[in-house]
Amino acid sequence: MARRGAKKTAIVYNANLNFDRVGKYLSYLEEKGLIENTSREYKTTEKGKAFLRDYQKMKEQLII
């Protein structure tokens, strides 16, 4: 979702979480350099995109 950029409200509704919880997750992901907040939108960083690619590969390997 944040690959193209998403506002916090859209993330809350799509993730079906409340604003407090999403705020904590977004802060954590920003601290880790996986997303960035640019002009009120959250976008996935290159590091975040690499993480998602690696995660998808591991997920595929674990499916039997």
Gaussian input, Z-matrix of N, CA and C with variables (Angstrom, degrees):
# hf/3-21g

backbone

0 1
 N
 C     1     B1
 C     2     B2     1     A1
 N     3     B3     2     A2     1     D1
 C     4     B4     3     A3     2     D2
 C     5     B5     4     A4     3     D3
 N     6     B6     5     A5     4     D4
 C     7     B7     6     A6     5     D5
 C     8     B8     7     A7     6     D6
 N     9     B9     8     A8     7     D7
 C    10    B10     9     A9     8     D8
 C    11    B11    10    A10     9     D9
 N    12    B12    11    A11    10    D10
 C    13    B13    12    A12    11    D11
 C    14    B14    13    A13    12    D12
 N    15    B15    14    A14    13    D13
 C    16    B16    15    A15    14    D14
 C    17    B17    16    A16    15    D15
 N    18    B18    17    A17    16    D16
 C    19    B19    18    A18    17    D17
 C    20    B20    19    A19    18    D18
 N    21    B21    20    A20    19    D19
 C    22    B22    21    A21    20    D20
 C    23    B23    22    A22    21    D21
 N    24    B24    23    A23    22    D22
 C    25    B25    24    A24    23    D23
 C    26    B26    25    A25    24    D24
 N    27    B27    26    A26    25    D25
 C    28    B28    27    A27    26    D26
 C    29    B29    28    A28    27    D27
 N    30    B30    29    A29    28    D28
 C    31    B31    30    A30    29    D29
 C    32    B32    31    A31    30    D30
 N    33    B33    32    A32    31    D31
 C    34    B34    33    A33    32    D32
 C    35    B35    34    A34    33    D33
 N    36    B36    35    A35    34    D34
 C    37    B37    36    A36    35    D35
 C    38    B38    37    A37    36    D36
 N    39    B39    38    A38    37    D37
 C    40    B40    39    A39    38    D38
 C    41    B41    40    A40    39    D39
 N    42    B42    41    A41    40    D40
 C    43    B43    42    A42    41    D41
 C    44    B44    43    A43    42    D42
 N    45    B45    44    A44    43    D43
 C    46    B46    45    A45    44    D44
 C    47    B47    46    A46    45    D45
 N    48    B48    47    A47    46    D46
 C    49    B49    48    A48    47    D47
 C    50    B50    49    A49    48    D48
 N    51    B51    50    A50    49    D49
 C    52    B52    51    A51    50    D50
 C    53    B53    52    A52    51    D51
 N    54    B54    53    A53    52    D52
 C    55    B55    54    A54    53    D53
 C    56    B56    55    A55    54    D54
 N    57    B57    56    A56    55    D55
 C    58    B58    57    A57    56    D56
 C    59    B59    58    A58    57    D57
 N    60    B60    59    A59    58    D58
 C    61    B61    60    A60    59    D59
 C    62    B62    61    A61    60    D60
 N    63    B63    62    A62    61    D61
 C    64    B64    63    A63    62    D62
 C    65    B65    64    A64    63    D63
 N    66    B66    65    A65    64    D64
 C    67    B67    66    A66    65    D65
 C    68    B68    67    A67    66    D66
 N    69    B69    68    A68    67    D67
 C    70    B70    69    A69    68    D68
 C    71    B71    70    A70    69    D69
 N    72    B72    71    A71    70    D70
 C    73    B73    72    A72    71    D71
 C    74    B74    73    A73    72    D72
 N    75    B75    74    A74    73    D73
 C    76    B76    75    A75    74    D74
 C    77    B77    76    A76    75    D75
 N    78    B78    77    A77    76    D76
 C    79    B79    78    A78    77    D77
 C    80    B80    79    A79    78    D78
 N    81    B81    80    A80    79    D79
 C    82    B82    81    A81    80    D80
 C    83    B83    82    A82    81    D81
 N    84    B84    83    A83    82    D82
 C    85    B85    84    A84    83    D83
 C    86    B86    85    A85    84    D84
 N    87    B87    86    A86    85    D85
 C    88    B88    87    A87    86    D86
 C    89    B89    88    A88    87    D87
 N    90    B90    89    A89    88    D88
 C    91    B91    90    A90    89    D89
 C    92    B92    91    A91    90    D90
 N    93    B93    92    A92    91    D91
 C    94    B94    93    A93    92    D92
 C    95    B95    94    A94    93    D93
 N    96    B96    95    A95    94    D94
 C    97    B97    96    A96    95    D95
 C    98    B98    97    A97    96    D96
 N    99    B99    98    A98    97    D97
 C   100   B100    99    A99    98    D98
 C   101   B101   100   A100    99    D99
 N   102   B102   101   A101   100   D100
 C   103   B103   102   A102   101   D101
 C   104   B104   103   A103   102   D102
 N   105   B105   104   A104   103   D103
 C   106   B106   105   A105   104   D104
 C   107   B107   106   A106   105   D105
 N   108   B108   107   A107   106   D106
 C   109   B109   108   A108   107   D107
 C   110   B110   109   A109   108   D108
 N   111   B111   110   A110   109   D109
 C   112   B112   111   A111   110   D110
 C   113   B113   112   A112   111   D111
 N   114   B114   113   A113   112   D112
 C   115   B115   114   A114   113   D113
 C   116   B116   115   A115   114   D114
 N   117   B117   116   A116   115   D115
 C   118   B118   117   A117   116   D116
 C   119   B119   118   A118   117   D117
 N   120   B120   119   A119   118   D118
 C   121   B121   120   A120   119   D119
 C   122   B122   121   A121   120   D120
 N   123   B123   122   A122   121   D121
 C   124   B124   123   A123   122   D122
 C   125   B125   124   A124   123   D123
 N   126   B126   125   A125   124   D124
 C   127   B127   126   A126   125   D125
 C   128   B128   127   A127   126   D126
 N   129   B129   128   A128   127   D127
 C   130   B130   129   A129   128   D128
 C   131   B131   130   A130   129   D129
 N   132   B132   131   A131   130   D130
 C   133   B133   132   A132   131   D131
 C   134   B134   133   A133   132   D132
 N   135   B135   134   A134   133   D133
 C   136   B136   135   A135   134   D134
 C   137   B137   136   A136   135   D135
 N   138   B138   137   A137   136   D136
 C   139   B139   138   A138   137   D137
 C   140   B140   139   A139   138   D138
 N   141   B141   140   A140   139   D139
 C   142   B142   141   A141   140   D140
 C   143   B143   142   A142   141   D141
 N   144   B144   143   A143   142   D142
 C   145   B145   144   A144   143   D143
 C   146   B146   145   A145   144   D144
 N   147   B147   146   A146   145   D145
 C   148   B148   147   A147   146   D146
 C   149   B149   148   A148   147   D147
 N   150   B150   149   A149   148   D148
 C   151   B151   150   A150   149   D149
 C   152   B152   151   A151   150   D150
 N   153   B153   152   A152   151   D151
 C   154   B154   153   A153   152   D152
 C   155   B155   154   A154   153   D153
 N   156   B156   155   A155   154   D154
 C   157   B157   156   A156   155   D155
 C   158   B158   157   A157   156   D156
 N   159   B159   158   A158   157   D157
 C   160   B160   159   A159   158   D158
 C   161   B161   160   A160   159   D159
 N   162   B162   161   A161   160   D160
 C   163   B163   162   A162   161   D161
 C   164   B164   163   A163   162   D162
 N   165   B165   164   A164   163   D163
 C   166   B166   165   A165   164   D164
 C   167   B167   166   A166   165   D165
 N   168   B168   167   A167   166   D166
 C   169   B169   168   A168   167   D167
 C   170   B170   169   A169   168   D168
 N   171   B171   170   A170   169   D169
 C   172   B172   171   A171   170   D170
 C   173   B173   172   A172   171   D171
 N   174   B174   173   A173   172   D172
 C   175   B175   174   A174   173   D173
 C   176   B176   175   A175   174   D174
 N   177   B177   176   A176   175   D175
 C   178   B178   177   A177   176   D176
 C   179   B179   178   A178   177   D177
 N   180   B180   179   A179   178   D178
 C   181   B181   180   A180   179   D179
 C   182   B182   181   A181   180   D180
 N   183   B183   182   A182   181   D181
 C   184   B184   183   A183   182   D182
 C   185   B185   184   A184   183   D183
 N   186   B186   185   A185   184   D184
 C   187   B187   186   A186   185   D185
 C   188   B188   187   A187   186   D186
 N   189   B189   188   A188   187   D187
 C   190   B190   189   A189   188   D188
 C   191   B191   190   A190   189   D189

   B1=1.4373
   B2=1.5320
   B3=1.3230
   B4=1.4617
   B5=1.5236
   B6=1.3089
   B7=1.4672
   B8=1.5197
   B9=1.3257
   B10=1.4648
   B11=1.5259
   B12=1.3052
   B13=1.4519
   B14=1.5166
   B15=1.3132
   B16=1.4624
   B17=1.5212
   B18=1.3044
   B19=1.4582
   B20=1.5264
   B21=1.3283
   B22=1.4625
   B23=1.5305
   B24=1.3236
   B25=1.4678
   B26=1.5260
   B27=1.3178
   B28=1.4661
   B29=1.5200
   B30=1.3262
   B31=1.4730
   B32=1.5203
   B33=1.3370
   B34=1.4761
   B35=1.5255
   B36=1.3173
   B37=1.4676
   B38=1.5247
   B39=1.3152
   B40=1.4640
   B41=1.5194
   B42=1.3225
   B43=1.4640
   B44=1.5309
   B45=1.3320
   B46=1.4600
   B47=1.5324
   B48=1.3233
   B49=1.4614
   B50=1.5259
   B51=1.3342
   B52=1.4617
   B53=1.5331
   B54=1.3324
   B55=1.4682
   B56=1.5219
   B57=1.3292
   B58=1.4705
   B59=1.5234
   B60=1.3127
   B61=1.4598
   B62=1.5290
   B63=1.3280
   B64=1.4647
   B65=1.5219
   B66=1.3270
   B67=1.4656
   B68=1.5183
   B69=1.3246
   B70=1.4713
   B71=1.5309
   B72=1.3297
   B73=1.4649
   B74=1.5239
   B75=1.3320
   B76=1.4595
   B77=1.5276
   B78=1.3229
   B79=1.4693
   B80=1.5218
   B81=1.3209
   B82=1.4703
   B83=1.5308
   B84=1.3264
   B85=1.4614
   B86=1.5287
   B87=1.3313
   B88=1.4699
   B89=1.5245
   B90=1.3347
   B91=1.4699
   B92=1.5191
   B93=1.3124
   B94=1.4627
   B95=1.5225
   B96=1.3301
   B97=1.4540
   B98=1.5131
   B99=1.3341
   B100=1.4621
   B101=1.5219
   B102=1.3341
   B103=1.4607
   B104=1.5241
   B105=1.3274
   B106=1.4623
   B107=1.5200
   B108=1.3104
   B109=1.4567
   B110=1.5194
   B111=1.3299
   B112=1.4591
   B113=1.5225
   B114=1.3032
   B115=1.4691
   B116=1.5327
   B117=1.3022
   B118=1.4700
   B119=1.5218
   B120=1.3131
   B121=1.4652
   B122=1.5146
   B123=1.3106
   B124=1.4532
   B125=1.5121
   B126=1.3315
   B127=1.4590
   B128=1.5209
   B129=1.3145
   B130=1.4523
   B131=1.5251
   B132=1.3243
   B133=1.4650
   B134=1.5283
   B135=1.3225
   B136=1.4703
   B137=1.5261
   B138=1.3238
   B139=1.4711
   B140=1.5294
   B141=1.3213
   B142=1.4592
   B143=1.5144
   B144=1.3255
   B145=1.4665
   B146=1.5233
   B147=1.3330
   B148=1.4686
   B149=1.5270
   B150=1.3294
   B151=1.4663
   B152=1.5281
   B153=1.3354
   B154=1.4658
   B155=1.5249
   B156=1.3388
   B157=1.4753
   B158=1.5257
   B159=1.3392
   B160=1.4619
   B161=1.5224
   B162=1.3239
   B163=1.4657
   B164=1.5289
   B165=1.3269
   B166=1.4706
   B167=1.5307
   B168=1.3269
   B169=1.4725
   B170=1.5292
   B171=1.3335
   B172=1.4682
   B173=1.5171
   B174=1.3171
   B175=1.4557
   B176=1.5242
   B177=1.3387
   B178=1.4657
   B179=1.5193
   B180=1.3113
   B181=1.4611
   B182=1.5196
   B183=1.3123
   B184=1.4643
   B185=1.5200
   B186=1.3224
   B187=1.4562
   B188=1.5225
   B189=1.2970
   B190=1.4746
   B191=1.5095
   A1=110.87
   A2=117.10
   A3=120.22
   A4=112.18
   A5=118.04
   A6=119.71
   A7=110.89
   A8=116.32
   A9=121.25
   A10=111.15
   A11=117.06
   A12=122.20
   A13=109.98
   A14=116.54
   A15=120.48
   A16=109.40
   A17=115.27
   A18=120.78
   A19=108.75
   A20=114.60
   A21=120.22
   A22=111.44
   A23=117.40
   A24=120.72
   A25=111.06
   A26=117.80
   A27=121.16
   A28=110.69
   A29=116.57
   A30=120.48
   A31=109.68
   A32=116.84
   A33=121.60
   A34=110.31
   A35=117.04
   A36=120.49
   A37=112.02
   A38=118.10
   A39=120.48
   A40=112.65
   A41=117.20
   A42=120.63
   A43=111.60
   A44=116.25
   A45=121.94
   A46=111.60
   A47=115.76
   A48=122.60
   A49=108.57
   A50=116.47
   A51=118.58
   A52=110.56
   A53=115.32
   A54=121.07
   A55=112.40
   A56=117.73
   A57=120.44
   A58=111.23
   A59=116.23
   A60=120.44
   A61=111.13
   A62=116.60
   A63=120.36
   A64=109.88
   A65=116.82
   A66=120.64
   A67=111.95
   A68=116.83
   A69=121.16
   A70=110.76
   A71=116.47
   A72=120.10
   A73=111.14
   A74=116.48
   A75=119.94
   A76=110.94
   A77=116.84
   A78=120.25
   A79=110.73
   A80=116.44
   A81=120.98
   A82=110.43
   A83=116.92
   A84=120.56
   A85=111.55
   A86=116.84
   A87=120.32
   A88=110.55
   A89=116.64
   A90=121.04
   A91=111.30
   A92=116.87
   A93=121.74
   A94=112.28
   A95=117.52
   A96=121.13
   A97=114.31
   A98=117.10
   A99=120.67
   A100=112.73
   A101=116.57
   A102=121.47
   A103=108.41
   A104=115.43
   A105=120.67
   A106=108.89
   A107=115.90
   A108=121.81
   A109=107.65
   A110=115.61
   A111=120.46
   A112=109.07
   A113=115.56
   A114=122.82
   A115=112.83
   A116=115.27
   A117=123.86
   A118=114.49
   A119=117.53
   A120=121.57
   A121=108.89
   A122=115.02
   A123=120.79
   A124=108.39
   A125=115.57
   A126=120.76
   A127=109.31
   A128=115.37
   A129=121.60
   A130=109.24
   A131=116.71
   A132=121.11
   A133=109.42
   A134=116.08
   A135=119.63
   A136=110.04
   A137=116.93
   A138=121.10
   A139=109.94
   A140=116.60
   A141=121.20
   A142=112.07
   A143=116.48
   A144=120.48
   A145=111.12
   A146=116.52
   A147=120.62
   A148=110.12
   A149=116.31
   A150=120.30
   A151=110.65
   A152=116.65
   A153=120.25
   A154=111.90
   A155=117.56
   A156=120.50
   A157=110.59
   A158=116.22
   A159=120.34
   A160=111.43
   A161=116.31
   A162=121.16
   A163=110.46
   A164=116.70
   A165=121.02
   A166=110.61
   A167=117.06
   A168=120.58
   A169=110.82
   A170=116.77
   A171=120.06
   A172=110.87
   A173=116.57
   A174=121.58
   A175=110.66
   A176=116.13
   A177=120.40
   A178=111.97
   A179=117.06
   A180=121.31
   A181=112.50
   A182=116.90
   A183=121.23
   A184=113.29
   A185=118.11
   A186=121.09
   A187=108.69
   A188=114.22
   A189=119.99
   A190=110.78
   D1=-45.68
   D2=-177.39
   D3=-81.20
   D4=0.34
   D5=178.23
   D6=-62.11
   D7=-37.54
   D8=179.90
   D9=-94.94
   D10=-10.91
   D11=-176.33
   D12=106.91
   D13=132.43
   D14=-179.02
   D15=-148.85
   D16=142.40
   D17=175.74
   D18=-80.94
   D19=157.07
   D20=-177.20
   D21=-57.02
   D22=-40.36
   D23=-179.59
   D24=-60.50
   D25=-43.36
   D26=179.10
   D27=-63.86
   D28=-39.51
   D29=178.88
   D30=-63.92
   D31=-43.70
   D32=179.31
   D33=-57.28
   D34=-48.99
   D35=-176.84
   D36=-69.31
   D37=-41.86
   D38=-178.84
   D39=-71.75
   D40=-31.54
   D41=179.24
   D42=-87.25
   D43=-10.04
   D44=-178.53
   D45=56.67
   D46=44.78
   D47=177.95
   D48=-125.24
   D49=164.96
   D50=178.08
   D51=-86.26
   D52=166.94
   D53=-174.97
   D54=-61.80
   D55=-38.25
   D56=-179.75
   D57=-62.39
   D58=-47.78
   D59=-178.27
   D60=-65.52
   D61=-44.76
   D62=179.28
   D63=-62.05
   D64=-40.43
   D65=178.13
   D66=-57.77
   D67=-41.73
   D68=178.67
   D69=-66.07
   D70=-43.17
   D71=179.26
   D72=-64.35
   D73=-43.87
   D74=-178.94
   D75=-64.35
   D76=-40.82
   D77=177.51
   D78=-61.28
   D79=-43.73
   D80=179.80
   D81=-62.38
   D82=-46.43
   D83=-179.24
   D84=-65.04
   D85=-34.76
   D86=176.14
   D87=-66.45
   D88=-44.19
   D89=178.99
   D90=-58.96
   D91=-35.68
   D92=-179.01
   D93=-83.60
   D94=-5.26
   D95=178.09
   D96=78.79
   D97=19.48
   D98=-178.13
   D99=-89.98
   D100=-24.69
   D101=175.04
   D102=-136.52
   D103=164.10
   D104=175.13
   D105=-136.34
   D106=150.13
   D107=179.60
   D108=-104.21
   D109=109.26
   D110=-179.80
   D111=-121.43
   D112=120.83
   D113=179.01
   D114=44.31
   D115=54.24
   D116=175.82
   D117=69.92
   D118=13.26
   D119=174.19
   D120=-123.22
   D121=146.96
   D122=175.95
   D123=-101.10
   D124=132.93
   D125=179.12
   D126=-130.43
   D127=147.42
   D128=177.28
   D129=-74.13
   D130=131.77
   D131=177.83
   D132=-81.68
   D133=172.53
   D134=176.44
   D135=-60.39
   D136=-39.34
   D137=177.18
   D138=-61.89
   D139=-40.45
   D140=178.36
   D141=-65.67
   D142=-40.63
   D143=178.04
   D144=-64.60
   D145=-40.08
   D146=177.48
   D147=-63.67
   D148=-41.27
   D149=177.82
   D150=-60.36
   D151=-45.99
   D152=-179.60
   D153=-63.08
   D154=-38.39
   D155=176.84
   D156=-63.54
   D157=-45.77
   D158=179.64
   D159=-64.15
   D160=-40.99
   D161=178.48
   D162=-61.10
   D163=-44.53
   D164=179.52
   D165=-61.66
   D166=-41.61
   D167=178.68
   D168=-62.38
   D169=-44.91
   D170=179.03
   D171=-63.77
   D172=-41.01
   D173=179.56
   D174=-60.46
   D175=-43.28
   D176=178.70
   D177=-64.26
   D178=-36.65
   D179=179.93
   D180=-70.14
   D181=-29.73
   D182=-177.05
   D183=-83.40
   D184=-18.27
   D185=179.38
   D186=-76.13
   D187=126.21
   D188=-177.74
   D189=-95.03

